[in-house]
Amino acid sequence: MKQLLLISTSFPDAAYQAGQEAAGQFVYDFAVALARHARVTAVVPGQQSGVTQEEGVTVRRFGVPALPLSLLKPARPTDWGKIWRTMRAGQTAVAAAVQASPPDHILALWALPSGYWAQKTGRPYSIWALGSDIWGLGRVPLARGALRRVLQGAVHRFADGYQLAADVEAIGQRPCRFLPSSRRLPARGEKQLATQPPYKLAFLGRWHPNKGVDLLLDALHLLLDEDWRQIAEVRIFGGGPLADVATAGVERLRANGRPVALGGYLNRREAADLLTWADYLLLPSRIESIPVIFSDALQANTPLIATPVGDLPRLLADGAAGILAEGVSAAGLAHAIHRALHLTPAQFTKSLSELARLFNVKQSAINLLRILLDELEETT
């Protein structure tokens, strides 16, 4: 059985509160899926260093000064020491893992710094890029140069979005494959979509400008009394820098008699419960590729009401799995909600099922290994 080394800056750890691990839960589920077909070691950050066995995966954590690493900002001088210590710890941990059990191939999630650490080993590696890599660091001149070098040195490049894959190709000047990401949600039995109002609406995500929770709240304020008669309840869960905005917005809605509830981050079981409860998932993002919550909704058979950003227009074309707003604005989102309230969620069942087969973590693991193992056979 081939030996695969995963390097990632995203992975569940005891330091995270429930729901804060973001892409980390997907990486964990993906590693477990890969471990059914290869020997997998994952080198990931943690509150403390150590080696554990988790569902068939050897997890080698290296201690870092802060989690999640996404909170560290190069533009903030007070973070420079933490970033330097994290970079040194990660590179040391990767080198130790390679020495302890030389891998046949390395998969870096994501391009920076994981791809950089993989490249320093001198062994063949591939990269799965993340939107924050390409759309964040890709705008910084020095980081863009590092991105290009790391992408060009990879055997294969993957991205979990169609537009993201095109942007990876533009920076790296090398082909990039689309590979969908998803996580495992606890089974909740077969869900029967509602056929008549009032409908239940839900939002789950970071309260950050990119994710548009403020747009959502403004859109809800624009709904008319006749729209609210079609709504049983709106539940908004998450957390982040717009917490004050979210709290104030919900309090204002509730003061006007609107049935809106606010809550914090949810773990996987709680997220599955929310999506099973909801008739529609609200996705009001300003910037997006294909968020993990999108594939969560597919698993839960929950249609979406979304803004037209990233790959969402392609995936929701012609009302395939929900309703697409006409623009990224509160007014556009309010109109999309109005339209959804006058449709039946049950009409999206077939399209949701078809898309769910594409966004399957086990199938993504198999597809990736077929690509990597074919390459391995050619080089051995």
C-alpha positions as CSV (number, residue, x, y, z in Angstrom):
1,M,0.0,0.0,0.0
2,K,1.4,3.4,-1.0
3,Q,2.4,6.0,1.6
4,L,0.8,9.4,1.3
5,L,1.8,12.4,3.4
6,L,-0.8,15.2,3.9
7,I,0.4,18.6,5.0
8,S,-2.3,21.0,6.0
9,T,-2.8,24.2,8.1
10,S,-6.4,23.2,8.7
11,F,-7.3,20.4,11.0
12,P,-9.6,19.8,14.1
13,D,-7.9,20.4,17.4
14,A,-8.9,20.6,21.0
15,A,-8.1,24.4,20.9
16,Y,-11.1,25.1,18.6
17,Q,-14.5,25.8,19.8
18,A,-17.3,23.7,18.1
19,G,-17.7,24.8,14.4
20,Q,-14.5,27.0,14.3
21,E,-12.4,24.4,12.5
22,A,-13.8,25.6,9.1
23,A,-12.0,23.7,6.3
24,G,-10.3,21.6,9.0
25,Q,-13.2,19.2,9.3
26,F,-13.2,18.5,5.6
27,V,-9.4,17.8,5.7
28,Y,-10.0,15.3,8.5
29,D,-12.8,13.5,6.7
30,F,-10.7,13.5,3.5
31,A,-7.7,12.0,5.3
32,V,-9.9,9.3,6.7
33,A,-11.3,8.5,3.3
34,L,-7.9,8.4,1.8
35,A,-6.7,6.0,4.6
36,R,-9.1,3.3,3.3
37,H,-6.9,3.0,0.2
38,A,-3.4,4.2,1.3
39,R,-1.2,4.6,4.4
40,V,-1.8,8.2,5.4
41,T,0.2,10.5,7.7
42,A,-1.1,14.0,8.3
43,V,1.2,16.8,9.5
44,V,-1.0,19.6,11.0
45,P,-0.8,22.4,13.5
46,G,-2.1,21.9,17.1
47,Q,-2.2,23.4,20.5
48,Q,0.5,20.9,21.5
49,S,2.9,18.7,19.6
50,G,2.3,15.0,19.5
51,V,1.5,11.9,17.4
52,T,-1.9,10.1,17.5
53,Q,-3.8,7.5,15.5
54,E,-7.2,8.8,14.4
55,E,-9.5,6.6,12.3
56,G,-6.6,5.0,10.5
57,V,-4.6,8.2,10.0
58,T,-1.3,8.9,11.7
59,V,-1.6,12.5,12.9
60,R,1.6,14.4,13.7
61,R,0.7,17.7,15.3
62,F,3.3,20.5,15.6
63,G,2.7,23.1,18.3
64,V,1.9,26.6,17.2
65,P,1.4,29.9,19.1
66,A,-2.1,30.6,17.9
67,L,-5.1,28.7,16.4
68,P,-6.7,29.0,13.9
69,L,-3.7,30.0,11.8
70,S,-6.1,32.1,9.6
71,L,-6.2,34.7,12.4
72,L,-2.5,35.5,11.9
73,K,-2.1,38.5,9.5
74,P,1.2,39.4,7.9
75,A,0.0,43.0,7.7
76,R,-0.1,43.1,11.5
77,P,3.5,43.5,13.0
78,T,2.5,42.0,16.3
79,D,1.8,38.7,14.4
80,W,5.2,38.5,12.8
81,G,6.9,36.5,15.6
82,K,4.0,34.0,15.7
83,I,4.1,33.6,11.9
84,W,7.9,33.0,12.0
85,R,7.6,30.4,14.8
86,T,4.7,28.7,12.9
87,M,6.7,28.5,9.7
88,R,9.7,27.1,11.4
89,A,7.7,24.6,13.4
90,G,5.8,23.4,10.3
91,Q,8.9,22.9,8.2
92,T,10.6,21.0,11.0
93,A,7.6,18.8,11.5
94,V,7.3,18.0,7.8
95,A,11.0,17.2,7.6
96,A,10.7,14.8,10.6
97,A,7.7,13.1,9.1
98,V,9.5,12.5,5.8
99,Q,12.5,11.1,7.6
100,A,10.4,8.8,9.8
101,S,8.4,7.3,7.0
102,P,9.4,8.5,3.5
103,P,6.2,9.0,1.5
104,D,5.6,8.0,-2.1
105,H,3.8,11.4,-2.6
106,I,3.0,14.5,-0.6
107,L,-0.4,16.3,-0.8
108,A,-0.3,19.9,0.4
109,L,-3.5,21.5,1.6
110,W,-3.1,24.4,0.9
111,A,-0.6,26.2,-1.5
112,L,1.0,28.4,1.2
113,P,2.6,27.5,3.5
114,S,1.9,23.8,3.1
115,G,3.0,23.7,-0.5
116,Y,6.2,25.5,0.4
117,W,7.0,23.0,3.2
118,A,6.3,20.2,0.7
119,Q,8.6,21.7,-1.9
120,K,11.4,22.0,0.6
121,T,11.5,18.2,1.1
122,G,12.6,17.6,-2.5
123,R,10.0,14.9,-2.9
124,P,7.2,14.8,-5.4
125,Y,4.2,16.8,-4.2
126,S,0.8,18.0,-5.4
127,I,-1.3,20.9,-4.2
128,W,-5.0,21.4,-3.4
129,A,-5.5,25.2,-3.5
130,L,-7.9,27.2,-1.3
131,G,-9.6,30.4,-2.1
132,S,-7.7,32.3,0.6
133,D,-4.4,31.2,-1.1
134,I,-5.3,32.5,-4.5
135,W,-7.6,35.4,-3.8
136,G,-5.9,36.6,-0.7
137,L,-2.1,35.9,-0.9
138,G,-2.3,36.0,-4.7
139,R,-2.9,39.8,-4.5
140,V,0.3,40.4,-2.6
141,P,3.3,40.8,-5.0
142,L,5.9,38.9,-2.9
143,A,3.4,36.2,-2.0
144,R,2.2,35.8,-5.6
145,G,5.8,35.0,-6.7
146,A,6.0,32.3,-4.0
147,L,2.6,31.0,-5.0
148,R,3.8,30.7,-8.6
149,R,6.9,28.8,-7.7
150,V,5.1,26.4,-5.5
151,L,2.4,25.8,-8.0
152,Q,4.8,25.2,-10.8
153,G,6.8,22.8,-8.8
154,A,3.8,20.6,-8.1
155,V,3.2,17.4,-10.0
156,H,-0.6,18.1,-9.9
157,R,-2.7,21.0,-8.9
158,F,-6.3,20.8,-7.6
159,A,-8.9,23.3,-6.5
160,D,-12.4,22.9,-5.0
161,G,-14.0,25.4,-7.3
162,Y,-14.2,25.9,-11.1
163,Q,-13.3,29.6,-11.1
164,L,-10.6,28.9,-8.4
165,A,-9.1,26.3,-10.7
166,A,-8.9,28.8,-13.5
167,D,-7.3,31.3,-11.2
168,V,-4.7,28.7,-10.1
169,E,-3.9,28.1,-13.7
170,A,-3.5,31.9,-14.3
171,I,-1.0,32.2,-11.5
172,G,0.9,28.9,-11.9
173,Q,0.8,28.7,-15.7
174,R,0.1,25.0,-15.2
175,P,-3.2,22.9,-15.5
176,C,-5.4,22.6,-12.4
177,R,-8.2,20.1,-11.9
178,F,-11.5,20.7,-10.1
179,L,-11.9,18.4,-7.1
180,P,-15.0,19.0,-5.0
181,S,-14.7,19.2,-1.2
182,S,-17.2,18.1,1.4
183,R,-17.4,16.7,4.9
184,R,-19.3,13.9,6.5
185,L,-22.5,14.9,8.3
186,P,-24.2,12.5,10.8
187,A,-27.1,10.7,9.1
188,R,-30.5,12.1,10.0
189,G,-32.7,9.8,8.0
190,E,-34.7,10.7,4.9
191,K,-35.8,14.3,4.9
192,Q,-39.1,15.3,3.3
193,L,-39.0,18.8,1.9
194,A,-41.9,21.1,2.6
195,T,-44.7,21.5,0.0
196,Q,-46.3,24.6,1.5
197,P,-45.5,27.6,3.7
198,P,-44.7,28.7,6.2
199,Y,-41.0,27.8,5.5
200,K,-38.0,27.6,7.8
201,L,-34.8,29.5,6.7
202,A,-31.3,29.1,8.1
203,F,-27.8,30.7,7.9
204,L,-24.7,29.0,9.2
205,G,-21.2,30.5,8.7
206,R,-18.7,33.1,9.7
207,W,-20.0,36.5,10.5
208,H,-17.6,38.2,8.2
209,P,-18.1,40.7,5.3
210,N,-17.1,38.0,2.7
211,K,-19.9,35.7,4.0
212,G,-22.5,38.5,3.9
213,V,-24.3,38.1,7.2
214,D,-24.9,41.9,7.1
215,L,-26.4,41.6,3.6
216,L,-28.7,38.9,4.9
217,L,-29.9,41.0,7.8
218,D,-30.5,44.0,5.5
219,A,-32.4,41.7,3.1
220,L,-34.6,40.4,5.9
221,H,-35.5,44.0,6.9
222,L,-36.6,44.6,3.3
223,L,-39.1,41.8,3.3
224,L,-42.8,42.8,3.5
225,D,-45.4,41.6,5.9
226,E,-46.8,39.3,3.3
227,D,-43.4,37.7,2.9
228,W,-43.1,37.1,6.7
229,R,-46.4,35.4,6.7
230,Q,-44.7,32.7,4.6
231,I,-41.9,32.3,7.1
232,A,-42.1,30.1,10.2
233,E,-38.6,31.2,11.5
234,V,-35.1,32.3,10.4
235,R,-32.2,30.9,12.4
236,I,-28.8,32.5,12.1
237,F,-25.8,30.7,13.5
238,G,-22.0,31.3,13.5
239,G,-19.6,33.9,14.9
240,G,-16.9,36.3,13.9
241,P,-15.9,40.0,13.5
242,L,-19.5,41.1,12.6
243,A,-20.9,39.7,15.8
244,D,-22.1,43.1,17.0
245,V,-23.7,43.7,13.6
246,A,-25.5,40.3,13.7
247,T,-26.7,40.9,17.2
248,A,-28.0,44.4,16.6
249,G,-29.7,43.3,13.3
250,V,-31.5,40.4,14.9
251,E,-32.6,42.5,17.9
252,R,-34.1,45.0,15.5
253,L,-35.9,42.4,13.6
254,R,-37.3,40.8,16.7
255,A,-38.4,44.2,18.0
256,N,-40.5,44.4,14.8
257,G,-42.1,41.1,15.6
258,R,-40.1,39.0,13.1
259,P,-39.4,35.3,14.1
260,V,-35.6,35.4,14.0
261,A,-33.2,33.5,16.3
262,L,-29.4,34.0,16.8
263,G,-26.9,31.4,17.9
264,G,-23.2,30.6,18.0
265,Y,-21.0,28.1,16.1
266,L,-22.3,24.6,15.6
267,N,-20.5,21.3,15.6
268,R,-21.2,18.7,12.9
269,R,-24.1,17.1,14.7
270,E,-25.7,20.5,15.4
271,A,-25.2,21.6,11.8
272,A,-26.8,18.4,10.5
273,D,-29.8,19.1,12.9
274,L,-30.1,22.7,11.6
275,L,-30.0,21.7,7.9
276,T,-32.5,18.9,8.6
277,W,-34.8,21.5,10.2
278,A,-34.5,24.1,7.4
279,D,-36.5,24.3,4.2
280,Y,-33.9,26.7,2.7
281,L,-30.3,27.5,3.5
282,L,-29.3,31.2,3.0
283,L,-26.0,31.8,1.4
284,P,-25.5,35.6,1.1
285,S,-21.7,35.7,0.3
286,R,-19.9,38.6,-1.3
287,I,-16.9,36.5,-2.2
288,E,-17.1,32.7,-2.5
289,S,-15.9,29.6,-4.4
290,I,-17.9,26.7,-3.3
291,P,-18.3,26.7,0.5
292,V,-18.4,23.5,2.5
293,I,-21.9,24.5,3.8
294,F,-23.0,24.1,0.1
295,S,-22.2,20.4,0.1
296,D,-23.6,20.1,3.6
297,A,-26.9,21.4,2.3
298,L,-26.8,18.8,-0.6
299,Q,-26.3,16.0,1.9
300,A,-29.2,17.3,4.0
301,N,-31.5,17.7,0.9
302,T,-31.8,21.4,1.6
303,P,-32.2,23.9,-1.3
304,L,-30.4,27.2,-1.2
305,I,-31.1,30.9,-1.7
306,A,-27.7,32.4,-2.7
307,T,-26.0,35.4,-4.2
308,P,-24.5,35.0,-7.7
309,V,-20.8,34.8,-6.7
310,G,-18.0,32.3,-7.5
311,D,-19.3,29.0,-8.9
312,L,-22.8,29.3,-7.4
313,P,-24.3,30.6,-10.6
314,R,-23.0,27.5,-12.4
315,L,-24.2,25.2,-9.7
316,L,-27.6,26.8,-9.2
317,A,-28.3,27.5,-12.9
318,D,-31.9,27.4,-13.9
319,G,-33.0,26.8,-10.3
320,A,-31.2,23.5,-10.2
321,A,-30.8,23.3,-6.4
322,G,-32.3,26.6,-5.2
323,I,-32.8,30.2,-6.1
324,L,-30.0,32.6,-7.3
325,A,-30.3,36.3,-6.5
326,E,-30.0,38.7,-9.4
327,G,-27.1,40.6,-7.7
328,V,-24.9,40.8,-4.6
329,S,-27.1,43.3,-2.7
330,A,-29.7,43.3,0.1
331,A,-32.4,44.1,-2.4
332,G,-31.3,41.3,-4.8
333,L,-31.2,38.8,-1.9
334,A,-34.6,40.0,-0.6
335,H,-36.2,39.4,-4.0
336,A,-34.6,35.9,-4.2
337,I,-36.1,35.1,-0.8
338,H,-39.5,36.4,-1.9
339,R,-39.3,34.2,-5.0
340,A,-38.3,31.1,-2.9
341,L,-41.3,31.7,-0.6
342,H,-43.6,31.4,-3.5
343,L,-42.1,28.1,-4.6
344,T,-42.1,24.7,-3.0
345,P,-38.7,23.4,-1.7
346,A,-39.8,19.9,-2.7
347,Q,-39.4,20.8,-6.3
348,F,-35.6,20.8,-6.0
349,T,-35.3,17.2,-4.7
350,K,-34.0,15.6,-7.9
351,S,-31.4,18.3,-8.6
352,L,-30.2,18.2,-5.0
353,S,-29.7,14.5,-5.2
354,E,-27.7,14.7,-8.5
355,L,-25.4,17.3,-7.1
356,A,-24.9,15.4,-3.9
357,R,-23.3,12.6,-5.8
358,L,-20.7,15.0,-7.1
359,F,-19.9,16.4,-3.7
360,N,-18.9,13.2,-1.9
361,V,-15.8,13.1,0.2
362,K,-15.2,9.3,-0.4
363,Q,-15.5,9.8,-4.2
364,S,-13.1,12.8,-4.1
365,A,-10.6,10.7,-2.2
366,I,-10.8,7.9,-4.8
367,N,-10.5,10.3,-7.7
368,L,-7.5,12.0,-6.3
369,L,-5.7,8.7,-5.5
370,R,-6.3,7.4,-9.1
371,I,-4.6,10.5,-10.4
372,L,-1.7,10.4,-7.9
373,L,-1.2,6.6,-8.0
374,D,-1.1,6.6,-11.8
375,E,1.7,9.1,-11.6
376,L,3.4,7.0,-9.0
377,E,3.3,3.9,-11.2
378,E,4.9,5.9,-14.0
379,T,7.8,7.0,-11.8
380,T,8.6,3.7,-10.1
